């Protein structure tokens, strides 16, 4: 038998980590690089072909912005090493409708900080993966994100944070909105290893379904092997608040405008305080454009 090809290695929903996102089906008609299947199973890295490595030295601050705006296959892989006391802020904005795929692995040293905000508007299949390994005591992780998907668009935000050192924190808030025919996916896992005492980890996912035929799959997880920790996760999926909608309409707002205002306020609440004015404005504009598009 011949070696497994890259296309044959693409995951389907039978693979647990991809149970909500069938990559093989999404790339059925897309030309793939002529490469062998990945030995470690990381298909995004294999599709990307190489891994960008970013090293942030002790005490430095770095801002990284990535935009996915194309209509074809756009696979990227990166590794970020954050030194003692250093800080990295990563901004990811996905608007293109092709197949944007991202795999980012981060390692944090003692007292380091990694903060990320992600906006995904979905695509044929958009999958944005972030893995953080907390290696040093007192490190901090802040993950914020939002996805808005309409008909024919699929957005998958998948994260994994592993706490391997004591006294570290993770704060995660992801919000999503799906119109009929759109599909959003949130998979978030926080692992607290044995010995990672005094960990404080909080994970929250909230989403809105805007009509029949909208779909959201959420899988928040905690895996804890230490006994002196504060960890919690929450997940809510529902519809727009009818009472709030009635209030806005009673003040003379048309239905479409009232709905847009409620959705905008819901999503913008996920944007973190550390986000500077320029990227905040860019994300706000992308959200506003999505709201103005025909449902």
C-alpha positions as CSV (number, residue, x, y, z in Angstrom):
1,X,0.0,0.0,0.0
2,X,1.2,3.5,-0.8
3,X,1.8,6.3,1.7
4,X,-1.3,8.2,2.9
5,X,-1.8,11.4,1.0
6,X,-2.5,14.8,2.5
7,X,-6.0,14.7,1.1
8,X,-6.6,11.3,2.7
9,X,-5.4,12.6,6.0
10,X,-7.9,15.5,6.1
11,X,-10.2,15.0,9.1
12,X,-13.9,14.2,8.8
13,X,-16.5,14.4,11.6
14,X,-15.4,11.0,12.8
15,X,-12.3,12.7,14.3
16,X,-13.3,13.9,17.7
17,X,-11.4,17.2,17.5
18,X,-13.2,17.9,14.2
19,X,-16.6,16.5,15.0
20,X,-18.4,19.7,14.0
21,X,-16.2,20.7,11.1
22,X,-15.7,18.3,8.1
23,X,-12.5,19.6,6.5
24,X,-12.4,16.8,3.9
25,X,-15.8,17.7,2.6
26,X,-15.0,21.5,2.7
27,X,-11.8,21.0,0.6
28,X,-13.3,18.4,-1.8
29,X,-12.9,20.7,-4.8
30,X,-9.9,22.6,-3.6
31,X,-6.4,21.9,-5.0
32,X,-4.1,20.9,-2.2
33,X,-0.3,21.1,-1.9
34,X,1.6,18.0,-3.0
35,X,2.8,17.0,0.4
36,X,2.7,13.7,2.5
37,X,0.3,13.3,5.3
38,X,1.5,14.8,8.6
39,X,3.1,12.4,11.0
40,X,1.7,14.2,14.0
41,X,-1.8,14.6,12.6
42,X,-1.7,18.4,12.5
43,X,-3.3,18.9,9.1
44,X,-3.3,22.7,9.3
45,X,0.5,22.8,9.7
46,X,0.8,20.3,6.9
47,X,-1.4,22.5,4.6
48,X,0.5,25.6,5.6
49,X,3.8,24.0,4.7
50,X,5.9,25.8,7.2
51,X,5.6,27.3,10.7
52,X,6.3,30.9,11.5
53,X,8.2,31.2,14.8
54,X,8.0,34.4,16.9
55,X,10.2,34.8,19.9
56,X,9.3,37.6,22.3
57,X,12.1,38.3,24.8
58,X,11.9,39.0,28.5
59,X,9.9,42.1,29.3
60,X,9.0,42.9,25.7
61,X,5.6,43.8,24.4
62,X,4.5,42.7,21.0
63,X,1.2,43.2,19.0
64,X,0.5,40.7,16.2
65,X,-2.3,41.3,13.7
66,X,-3.5,38.6,11.3
67,X,-6.2,39.1,8.6
68,X,-7.8,36.3,6.6
69,X,-9.6,38.0,3.7
70,X,-9.1,35.8,0.7
71,X,-11.5,33.5,-1.1
72,X,-9.2,30.4,-1.5
73,X,-7.4,28.0,0.8
74,X,-5.4,30.1,3.3
75,X,-3.6,27.8,5.8
76,X,-1.2,29.4,8.3
77,X,0.7,28.0,11.3
78,X,2.7,29.9,13.9
79,X,4.5,29.3,17.2
80,X,4.9,32.1,19.7
81,X,7.4,31.9,22.6
82,X,6.7,34.5,25.2
83,X,9.6,35.2,27.6
84,X,9.5,36.0,31.3
85,X,7.4,39.1,32.0
86,X,6.8,39.6,28.3
87,X,3.4,40.4,26.8
88,X,1.8,39.5,23.4
89,X,-1.5,40.8,22.1
90,X,-2.7,38.9,19.0
91,X,-5.6,40.2,16.9
92,X,-7.2,37.8,14.3
93,X,-9.8,39.1,11.8
94,X,-11.4,36.6,9.4
95,X,-13.7,37.9,6.7
96,X,-12.9,36.0,3.5
97,X,-15.2,33.3,2.3
98,X,-12.8,30.6,1.2
99,X,-11.1,28.2,3.6
100,X,-9.1,30.1,6.2
101,X,-7.3,27.7,8.6
102,X,-5.1,28.8,11.4
103,X,-3.0,26.9,14.0
104,X,-1.3,29.0,16.6
105,X,0.7,27.4,19.5
106,X,1.9,29.7,22.4
107,X,4.2,29.0,25.3
108,X,4.3,31.3,28.3
109,X,7.2,31.7,30.6
110,X,7.0,33.0,34.2
111,X,5.0,36.1,34.5
112,X,4.2,36.3,30.8
113,X,0.9,37.4,29.3
114,X,-0.9,36.3,26.1
115,X,-4.0,38.2,25.1
116,X,-6.0,37.4,22.0
117,X,-9.1,38.7,20.3
118,X,-10.7,36.9,17.3
119,X,-13.4,37.9,15.0
120,X,-14.7,35.3,12.5
121,X,-17.4,35.9,9.9
122,X,-17.3,32.4,8.7
123,X,-16.4,30.9,5.3
124,X,-16.9,27.7,3.4
125,X,-15.1,26.4,6.5
126,X,-13.1,28.7,8.8
127,X,-11.2,27.0,11.6
128,X,-9.1,29.1,13.9
129,X,-7.1,27.1,16.5
130,X,-5.2,28.4,19.4
131,X,-3.2,26.3,21.9
132,X,-1.6,27.9,24.9
133,X,0.9,26.1,27.2
134,X,1.4,27.9,30.5
135,X,4.9,26.9,31.5
136,X,5.8,29.6,34.1
137,X,4.2,30.6,37.4
138,X,2.1,33.7,37.4
139,X,1.4,33.8,33.7
140,X,-1.9,35.2,32.4
141,X,-4.0,34.2,29.4
142,X,-6.9,36.4,28.1
143,X,-8.9,35.0,25.2
144,X,-11.8,37.0,23.6
145,X,-13.7,36.2,20.5
146,X,-16.8,36.6,18.4
147,X,-18.2,34.8,15.4
148,X,-21.1,35.9,13.2
149,X,-22.2,33.5,10.5
150,X,-24.9,33.7,7.8
151,X,-26.2,31.3,5.2
152,X,-23.6,29.0,3.8
153,X,-20.9,30.2,6.3
154,X,-19.2,28.1,8.9
155,X,-16.9,29.4,11.7
156,X,-15.0,27.2,14.1
157,X,-13.1,28.7,17.1
158,X,-11.2,26.0,18.9
159,X,-8.9,26.7,21.8
160,X,-6.9,24.7,24.4
161,X,-5.1,26.1,27.4
162,X,-2.9,23.9,29.5
163,X,-1.8,25.2,32.9
164,X,1.4,23.5,33.9
165,X,2.6,26.1,36.5
166,X,1.2,27.5,39.7
167,X,-0.6,30.8,40.2
168,X,-1.6,31.4,36.6
169,X,-4.9,32.7,35.2
170,X,-7.1,32.2,32.1
171,X,-10.0,34.4,31.3
172,X,-12.0,33.5,28.2
173,X,-15.2,35.0,26.7
174,X,-16.5,34.0,23.3
175,X,-19.8,35.2,21.8
176,X,-21.5,34.0,18.7
177,X,-24.4,34.8,16.4
178,X,-25.9,32.6,13.7
179,X,-28.5,33.4,11.0
180,X,-30.5,30.7,9.3
181,X,-28.2,28.5,7.2
182,X,-25.1,29.6,9.2
183,X,-23.1,27.3,11.5
184,X,-20.9,28.4,14.4
185,X,-18.6,26.2,16.5
186,X,-16.9,26.8,19.8
187,X,-14.6,24.2,21.3
188,X,-12.7,25.3,24.4
189,X,-10.7,23.2,26.7
190,X,-8.8,24.2,29.8
191,X,-6.5,21.7,31.5
192,X,-5.0,22.2,34.9
193,X,-2.1,19.8,35.5
194,X,-1.2,18.2,38.8
195,X,0.9,20.8,40.7
196,X,-0.6,23.8,39.0
197,X,-2.1,25.0,42.3
198,X,-3.7,28.4,42.7
199,X,-4.8,28.4,39.1
200,X,-7.8,30.7,38.3
201,X,-9.5,29.8,35.0
202,X,-12.8,31.0,33.8
203,X,-14.4,30.2,30.4
204,X,-17.7,31.6,29.1
205,X,-19.5,31.1,25.7
206,X,-22.7,32.8,24.8
207,X,-24.5,32.7,21.5
208,X,-27.7,33.8,19.7
209,X,-29.7,31.9,17.2
210,X,-31.5,34.3,14.9
211,X,-34.0,31.9,13.3
212,X,-34.9,28.4,12.4
213,X,-32.1,26.7,10.5
214,X,-29.3,28.5,12.4
215,X,-26.9,26.1,14.1
216,X,-24.4,26.5,16.9
217,X,-22.3,23.7,18.4
218,X,-20.5,24.4,21.7
219,X,-18.2,22.2,23.7
220,X,-16.6,24.0,26.7
221,X,-14.5,21.7,28.9
222,X,-12.5,21.7,32.1
223,X,-10.0,19.0,33.0
224,X,-8.5,19.5,36.5
225,X,-5.8,17.5,38.3
226,X,-5.0,20.0,41.1
227,X,-7.1,20.6,44.2
228,X,-6.4,24.2,45.1
229,X,-7.9,26.0,42.1
230,X,-10.7,28.3,41.1
231,X,-12.2,27.1,37.8
232,X,-15.5,27.6,36.1
233,X,-17.2,27.4,32.7
234,X,-20.5,28.5,31.3
235,X,-22.4,28.1,28.1
236,X,-25.7,29.7,27.0
237,X,-27.4,29.6,23.6
238,X,-30.7,31.4,23.0
239,X,-32.7,33.9,21.0
240,X,-32.9,37.7,21.1
241,X,-34.5,39.1,24.3
242,X,-38.1,39.7,23.2
243,X,-38.7,42.2,26.1
244,X,-35.7,44.3,25.0
245,X,-36.8,44.1,21.4
246,X,-40.3,45.2,22.4
247,X,-38.9,48.1,24.4
248,X,-36.8,49.4,21.4
249,X,-39.8,49.1,19.0
250,X,-42.0,50.9,21.5
251,X,-39.6,53.8,21.2
252,X,-40.2,54.0,17.4
253,X,-37.3,51.9,16.1
254,X,-38.1,49.6,13.1
255,X,-37.8,45.9,13.7
256,X,-34.6,45.5,11.7
257,X,-32.8,48.4,13.4
258,X,-33.9,47.2,16.9
259,X,-32.6,43.7,16.2
260,X,-29.3,45.1,14.8
261,X,-28.8,47.3,17.9
262,X,-29.3,44.3,20.3
263,X,-27.0,42.0,18.3
264,X,-24.3,44.7,18.0
265,X,-24.4,45.4,21.8
266,X,-24.3,41.6,22.5
267,X,-21.2,41.1,20.3
268,X,-19.3,44.2,21.2
269,X,-19.3,43.2,24.8
270,X,-16.8,40.5,23.9
271,X,-14.2,43.0,22.8
272,X,-11.5,43.4,25.5
273,X,-10.5,46.6,27.2
274,X,-6.9,46.3,26.1
275,X,-7.8,46.5,22.4
276,X,-6.5,49.8,20.8
277,X,-8.8,52.2,18.9
278,X,-7.7,51.2,15.4
279,X,-8.3,47.5,15.6
280,X,-11.4,48.1,17.7
281,X,-12.7,50.3,14.9
282,X,-11.9,47.7,12.2
283,X,-13.7,44.9,14.1
284,X,-16.6,47.2,14.8
285,X,-16.9,48.1,11.1
286,X,-16.8,44.4,10.1
287,X,-19.6,43.6,12.6
288,X,-21.6,46.6,11.3
289,X,-21.2,45.4,7.7
290,X,-22.4,41.9,8.6
291,X,-25.4,43.4,10.4
292,X,-26.3,45.5,7.3
293,X,-26.1,42.5,5.0
294,X,-29.4,40.8,4.0
295,X,-30.2,38.0,6.5
